[in-house]
Amino acid sequence: MTLSLPSPISPAKTENQNQSAAQSSVVTPKRATGGFALLDSLLRHGVEYIFGYPGGAILPIYDDLYKVESTGALKHILVRHEQGAAHAADGYARATGKVGVCFGTSGPGATNLVTGIATAYMDSIPMVVVTGQVPRKMIGTDAFQETDIYGITLPIVKHSYVVRDPKDMARIVAEAFHIASTGRPGPVLIDVPKDVAFEEFDYVPIEPGTVKLPGYRPTVKGNPRQINAAIKLIKESRRPLLYVGGGAIAANAHEEVLQLAELFNIPVTTTLMGIGAFDEHHPLSLGMLGMHGTAYANFAVSDCDLLICVGARFDDRVTGKLDEFASRAKVIHIDIDPAEVGKNRIPEVPIVGDVRNVLVDLLRRCKQSGAKPTPNQNQEWLSLINRWREEYPLVVPQHPDSISPQEAIVEVSRQAPHAFYTTDVGQHQMWAAQFLKNGPRRWISSAGLGTMGFGLPAAIGAKVAFPNDEVICISGDASFQMCLQELGTASQYGINVKTVIVNNGWQGMVRQWQQAFHGERYSCSNMEVGMPDIELLAKAYGIKGIVVKEREQLKNAIAEMLAHNGPVILNVHVTRDENCYPMVAPGKSNAQMVGLPKQPPKSSIEPVCCSHCGSMNAPNHNFCAECGTKL
């Protein structure tokens, strides 16, 4: 049977346009298979790319995909391992804000997706995961390559489906996209038995935005009374701090965060997931807080009198010893997930709603009421924070006989300041978080699950989404080996991602913890024996490989990497025993950091505040460095 593709709704159309189109046209059913119904439904939801790997149970869907791909309407990216498919779909979703889609077959194909599904779930990333399954009559018989992927993934998905009737396919896809992308985003699983994909039926498309789920109604608007209470606390505060998480990225609320910070002169710190929600070049930015956050961010959260939590969840890597986290502060907690509000810290003002909607309403109410800080309300607080900046800066070590990891990351950032950056997990991830200055959605890192091997396939997903933008993966020699087979994917499709390996010969963070907390017993953490020759490995995949061992080579090697039209692996050999500081040890408060630079004597001369723009200047300055006003 030859299937013709119905014209899908253009991804550029709005939801209202889709609803109008659905209401104004009468759709005539046409004979189609369950597999075709799946693919056509994906197209109607704006899907352009699928990351996947075929196998027996999902072959009927791939057979229909063969026909659909020939029209040019859809592109499948063949990965080398299903985990790579999930991470690539995840990276695509983080970079675009759209729903990422990946395919895997039944049994081991489905279970290989599990780590990637859990990664997306922990970081609230919208994905639709399609798995093949054995035929309906064989489910529960321990058939070849049968696993209960529906049951296996229940704790790590937002919702799950097993398609028992092909007539349900269009509805299930529409519901899956709606659930994955609304409220608190997350992955949704669709398990498709083989015979469902084969079976023909009278297919009637369902357009995006037309499904109704009465039991699923996320709260998107904040309670006005609570918003007014939040404004009152902000106006009264003398030491406020904005604590911004991944929810601000998901809600595209970076502009509103900036407006709130500037309106009340509030310093801003972000979680690992929140990086990019606030411009780190801004004078109010404190960078990341938490276990490896900046000293001044951690001191600020320990000493603030008001903590405004925007789309964050008081994660243990942020809070340190929870009962001492912002212990002097009142808390405003804004989050779309009511389960997170009050889970780890009871707020004085809880606000459930979409972060952007809440901030828009809050800013509107401030404008209407004329709410703004009193003159010099926060100046003492800002002066204290600026003193902490000067006394405890992030340091880039310079070793006479080796390249420090921080040097390598800073130089990459200098040469590619506007790139999308993905990371793997470990010391290199924390150094990248400390020293890269990323824009919204240009920081892509596994935060909640901490998945080694995430970086390369996530970079592939981001590059597929933005082929004209630079995409760079910062990896470690241990993490890189977790999913290095995806070099084959990059090579096959000419996906021009750059991978920088910060190579110290260790599982770096494991070694640091073994040194600090396990008596320097380095059990199974050295990676030197068996480490592949990166140049030869790259050559085997038809990819350019570059090795850097001397500081004099670094700058030119990075320039060569960026100039090359194709994927590159840059293997930078760095100081072997460099540790990532500052560090909050487990069970300690954020103010109890180790590895801080030695504190210089405190100056008795206070910085000078510019009367025009409020910037703090060194006491020996005659003119403001920001606006030029005479001091």
N, C-alpha and C positions, 0 to 999 in steps of 0.2 A: 504493500500500500504506500503510495506517495502522498506525503503531507505537505500542504502549502501553509506558509506561516501567516496568520492573521496579523494585520498591522497593529503592533503594540502601542500603548500610550507613550508619548515622548517623555523621557525622564525630566525634561525641562518644564513640563506643565505643572501647575499648582494643583493642590488637592481639590480646591473648589472647581477648577476647570475639569479635573477628572470626574468629579461628581456630576457636573453639568453634562459632560459628554455621555456618561452612563445613563443619565435620566432622559436624554434627548434621542437616544438611539435604541432600536430594537435589535437585540442580538439573536441571530439564528443559530441554533445548536449545529455543530458539525462533528462528524465522527473523528475521533482522535484517540491516541493512547494516553495512559496515565503519565508516561514519561514526557510526551509532548505537552500535556497540560501543565506539568511542572515547569518546563522550560519557558513556555509562553507566559505563564504567570510571573516567572522571574523577570522576563523582559518587560512586562507591563509595570513592574515595580522598579524599573530603571536600572536593572542589573546589566552591567557591561562586561564584567570579568568574573569568571569562576576559577577558583584554585582547587585542583583536585587530582585524583589518581584512580584509574578504573579498576575493576575487579568483577568477578563472576556475578554477584547479586545485583550490581548496579549497571551491568552491561546494557540492558534495554534503554536506560536513560542516556547512556553514552551513544547508543545507536541513533536515538533521536537528536542528540547533541550534534552528531556528525552532520545531519541534514540541516540543522539550524545554523551551525557555524558556517556552512557553505554560503549562506546569505549575507554574512558579514555582520549580522545583528548582535552576535554574542561571541566572546573570545574566551576560550578555556586555556589556562596556564597549567601545564603538566609539571607537577612537582616531583621530587624524587622520594618523598616520604610523606605520609599523610599529616604528620605533625607539622611539616613545612607548609602544607596547605592551610591548616588552621591559623598558623602564625602569619602567613601572607595575607589571608583574609582579614585578620586582626589589624595588621599594619595598614592595609588599605582603608579599613574603617576608621582607625585613629587619624589618619592623614586627611581623610575627606569628610568625616562626620556622617557618611552614608553607612548602610548595612553591608558588611562583608559577607561573601558567600563561598563556602567550600563544600567539596564532595568527597566521599570515601565509601568504599564498599563495606560489606558486612564483615563480622568477625574481626580479624586483626586490623583490617582497614579502619573499621569504626573505632576500635580501642586505641589505635595509633593517634586518633584525633583527640583523645581525652585530655592530654596535657594542654593542648592548644585551647580547648573549650574551657578548661579550668582557668587558664591564664586570662581569657576574655571575661569570664564570669567575675573573677576577683577584681578586675579593673573596670567593670561595667562598660564593656565594649559591645556595640550592636552587631550580631552575626546571625546568619541563618546557616545551619549545618545540615546537609542532606546526606543520609547514609542509606546504602542498599541493605536489604534484609532478605532472608530466605523466603520462599513462597508462603502464603498465609497458612496453608494446611500443614506445613512443616514446622511452623513456629512452636517451640516447646518440645521438640523431639530430639534435641541435640544434633540437628542436621549439620552437614559440613559447613564450616565457617558461620555457624550461628552463634551470636551472643545477644544477650538482652541489653542492647545499648540504651534503650529507653530507661531501664532500671539502673544501669551503671551510671548514667549521667544525671539522674534526678537531682543530686545535691549541687550540681555545677551548671545548671541551666536555669533560665528564667521560666521556660515552659517547654514541654515536649509533646510530640505527636507521633502516633503510628498510623499511617494511612491504610485503612481497612477497605476503602471503596474508592476507586478512581474519581467518582463523582464528587468526592470531598476535596480533591486536590487543590482546586483553585481557591476555595474558601480557606483551607488550611494555610496555603502560602500567604494569602492576604492577611490572615490573622497573625501568622508568624512575623511578618514584617512590621505589622502594627505593634505587636508586643515587644519585639526586639528594639524598636527605635523610639518608643514613647515611655514616659515615666522614667524610672532609672533604667538605662539601657542594659542589654545583656544578650547572651546567646540563646537561640531557640533551636531545638533539634526537630527535624522531620525525618522519620524512619520510613522507608518505602519498600515494602515487600516486592520481590521480583515480578510476581504475577500481576500485581497492581500496576506496575510500570508498563507491562505488556498489554494489559487488557484495554480493548476499545470501548468507547462509550460516547454518548452525545455530550460534547464539551461545550459549556457556556462559560466564557471568561468572567472573572470578578475583578473589577477595577480597584486600584488603590484608593483608600479613604472611604470605601462603601461598606466595610464590615462593621457590625455593631457587637460589642462585647459587654453586655450589661454588668457582668461581675468584675470587669476590669476598668476602673475609672481613676487613674492617677490624679492626685491633687496637684494642680499646676499653678493656682493662684494662692498667694499667701493671705492669711487672716489679717484684715485691716487693723484690728485691735492690737494684734501682736506686732505688726509693722510699726505702728505708732509707739508701742512700748520700746521697740528697738531704737527708734529715733531719739526717744527721751534718754535712754542710756548713753547713746553716742554723744549727745549734746552735753551730758554731765561728766563724761569721761575726761581724765587728764592724761592717761597713759593707754590709749587704745591701740589695738593691734588687729589687723586683718589676717586671718589664717585661711588660705585659699587652697582648695583641693581640686581633684579631677572633675567634680561636678560642674565647676565653672567652665572647664574646657568643653564638656559634653553639652552644656547649655549655650555655648558661644557667648559667654557673659563677660569677656575680657574688657570690653569697652565700659560696661557698667561698673566693674570692679575699679577701673581707673578713675571714673568719675567720682565714685564714693570716696576713694582714697584721697583724691585731690580736693574734694569739697571740704573734708574735715581734717586734712593733713594727717592721714593715718598711715603709719608704716605697714608694709605688706610682706608677709612671708608665705611661701608655698610649700606644699607637700611635694614628694617626688612625682605624683600624678598631676599636680597642679602647675608644674613648670611650664611656662609659656602663657599662663593666664594673666601675667603682669610683666611688663617690660622691665627686665633686670638691669637696664641702663638707667632707669628712673631713680632719682635721688631718694624716693620713699621705699625702694625695693631692698629687702634684707636677704634675698635669695631663699634657699631651702632651709627648713628647720629639721630637727630630729637627730637621729643617731649619728649621721655624718653631715649635719647641717652646719651653717655658718655659726660661729660663736655668738655674733651679735643677734642673730635670730633666736637662738636658744636662750640667751640672757633676756631678750625682750619678752619672750613668752613666759619666762619665769617671773618677770617683774611688772607685767602689764596689769591694769586694773579693769580692762574690758577686752575680751577676746571675741571677735566677730568671726565665727566659723562659717565659711561659704563653700558648700559642696565638699566637705571633708568628713572623715568618719572617726577621728581620734584613734588612729591606728597605733599599735604598740611601738612601731619604729619611729613614730613622731613624738609620742607622749613620754617615752621613758617610763619612769616610775609614775604611774597614773595619778595617785593621790597627791603628788607634788607638781603636776602639770597645770600651769596657770592657776596655782592655788590661791593667789591673791585677787583673781579676776572674776567678775561676773561674765556670763557667757550668753551670747546670742548664737543660736545654731540654725542655719538655713540649709535645708536639704529636701530633695523631692521624695526621698524614701523615709516614711515615718518610722520604720524599724531602726534607722540609724540615729534618730533624734532621741537622745537620752539613753542610748545603749551603753556607752562607756562613761559619759559625763552628763549629769543632769544640768540642762541650761536654764538660766533665769528666764530667757525668752526663746521658746521654740517656735520656729516658723517652717511649716511644711509647704513646699511648693517648688515649682521650677525656679532655679536660681536666678536666671535672667529676669523672669517675670517679677519675682519678688524685689530684685534690686531696681528694676524700672519703676515699680510702684513706690518703693522707698524713696528714690530720688525725686519722683514727681511730688510726693508729699512734702519732702524737704523744700522743694522749690516753691510750692504753694504757701507753705507756712513761713518761708524765709529762714528756715533752720540753717545755721552755720556756726562754726566755732567762734568763741569770743577771742578778741585779740590776744595773741601769745598763749592761747589755751594749752597747746601741746609743745611749746618751744622748749621747756625744760626737759621734756621727754625726748624730743628729737635731738637735743644737745647731748643727752646721756647716750643715746644710741650711736650718734656720730663719734663719741669718745670711744665706745666699744669697737666701732669700725676701725679706728686708728690703732687701738691697742691690740686687737685680735684679728688681723686681716687674714684672708686665705693666702697661703704662701706657695710659691712655685719654687721648689728646691733646685739648686744648681750644683750638681756633683761634678768634680773635676774629671772623673774617669768614666762616666756613664750618663745616659739621657734619663732624666726623671720622667715618670709617666705623665705628670702634670704638664711638663714642657711639651710633650708630643701632642696632648689634647689641646693646649692653648694655641699651638702653632696651626693645627688643623682648623680650629675655630677662627683664627685670624685670617686664614686664606679662604675660608668658606663660611662667612658669618651668617648667611641666609639659607643655609642648607637645611633639609630635613635630616635629623639625626635619630637613628635607632641605636639601641645598646643591647648588649647581653647583660649578664648579672654578675656582680662582684665589685672588686675595687675600682676597675675601670669605669663601671656604671656610676659610682659615687663621685669619682673625679670628674667625669663628664657632667654630672648634675651640678657640681660646684663651679666649674669653669666655663661651660658653654652658656651662651646667652641666646635662648631660643624664643621664637615667636609662637603664637597660638597654633597648636596642632603640629608643630615642627619638632617636638620632643616626643619620641615613641619608645617606651621602655616598659618592661614587665615589672610592675611595682608590687602588687599584692601577692602574687604567687612566686615571684622571683625566679623566672624560668630561664636557665642557661640554654643557649641555642636559639633564643627568640630573635636575636638581632638581625641575622642575615635574611631569613625568610620574611621578616617584617619589613626590612628594607626593600625587598623585591616587591612586596605589596604596595608600599608607598610609591616606589618608582613607576610601577604600572599605572598608578593613579595620576602621577605628575611626571610624565616622561621628560619634560623640559626643565625640571628643577633638579638641583644637585641633591642626591640622597647618599648619606654616609653612615655606615655602621661602625660604631666603636665597640670592639670586642676584646676579649682576653684570650690567651692561648688555650686555656681550658674550655671556656664557653664556645669558642669557634669550632672545636672538634665535635660538639654535640649535633650540629646540623650542617656540617660542611658539605654534605652531599647536594645541598641546594645550589652549590656552584654550578652544577649541571643544568639547573633551571635557568640561572642567569646566563649561562653560555648558550643554551639552545635558543633563547628568545632575544639574545643581545641586550639583556636588561642591565643598563649602565649604572650599577651600584658600586660604590667604593667601600671596601672593608679595611679598617685600620685595626690591626692586632697589636694591643699593648702587651708585649710578650716579656714576662718575667720568669717564665719556666715553672710557675706554680699555679695551683688554685689559690689565687692571691688572697681573697678574703678568708678562706679556710686557714691558710698559713698564718695570717695576722691574728686570728682568734686562737689558734694553737699556741702562738707565741705569747699572747696576752693572758690566756685563761687556762691553758693546759700544759704549763711547765715546759714550753718549747719542745714538746713531743710532736714531731711533724709526721703524723701517721697518714700515709696514702695521699699526700697533697702535692708531691713533686711531680711535674709533668714532663721533665726533660727527656727521660728515656721513652722512646716511642713517638716523640713529637715529629710530625712529618716535615720534610723540607718544603717550606711554603712555596718557593719559586718553582720547584719541580711539580708540586701538587697543582699549582695554578696552571702550569704548562700542560699538565695532563688533561685539564678541563678546557684548554684553549683560552685561558685567561692570563692577563698580564700579572706577574708577581714582582714585587720590589722588596728588597731587604735593606734595613737601615740599622747600622750598629754604632755609628759615630755621629756626634752632634752636628758636625760639619755637613753631613749628608741630609739631615732632616728636612730643612727648608726646601731644598731643591727636589727631594723625593716626593714631598707632598704636592708641590707644584706639578711635577710630572704625573702623579696620580690623577690630579684634577683635570689636567689637560688631555689625558688619554680618552679617546672615544670608545669606551667599552668598560666592562667590569674590571676592577683592579683589586688585588690584595696587597696591602702595605704592611709588612711585618717589621715592627719597630722593637728592637731589643732594648729594654729599659732596666733601670736599677732593680736588682733582684729582690732586695729586702725592704723596699719602700712601703711604708704603712699609710693608710688613709686616715687622716686627721682633719678636723677634730673628731672625736668619737665619744659618744655617751655609752658607757658600759651597761650591760643588762642589769636592771634593778636599780639604776641610779637615776637621779633627776636630770633634766636637761641642762641645768646649771653646773652639773658635776662632770665636765668634759675632761678628757685626757688628750694630750698631744697639742695643747695650745702653745703658740709661741710665747717665749718668756715675756711677761708683762713689763713694759718700760715704766719708769717713774711717772706718776700722774702729774700733768702740768697744772699749775695753779691758775693759768690763764685760760679762760673759757673761750670757745670759738665765738666769732662775731656773726650775729644773725642779720641778713640783709633786710632792710625795712621795706624793700620793694617786692621781692619775690619769696622771701622767707628762707633762702638757702643759707647754710652754715658755711662760714669761711674761716680760714686760718687767721689767728689774731694779727699776723704781720701783713695781711693783705689790705690794700687801700681801696680796691674796687672789687665788687662781687664777681666771682668767676662765672656765674650763670648768666646774669643780665647786664653786668657792667655798671650798675649803680654805685656811686661813691659811698663807701662805708663810713 
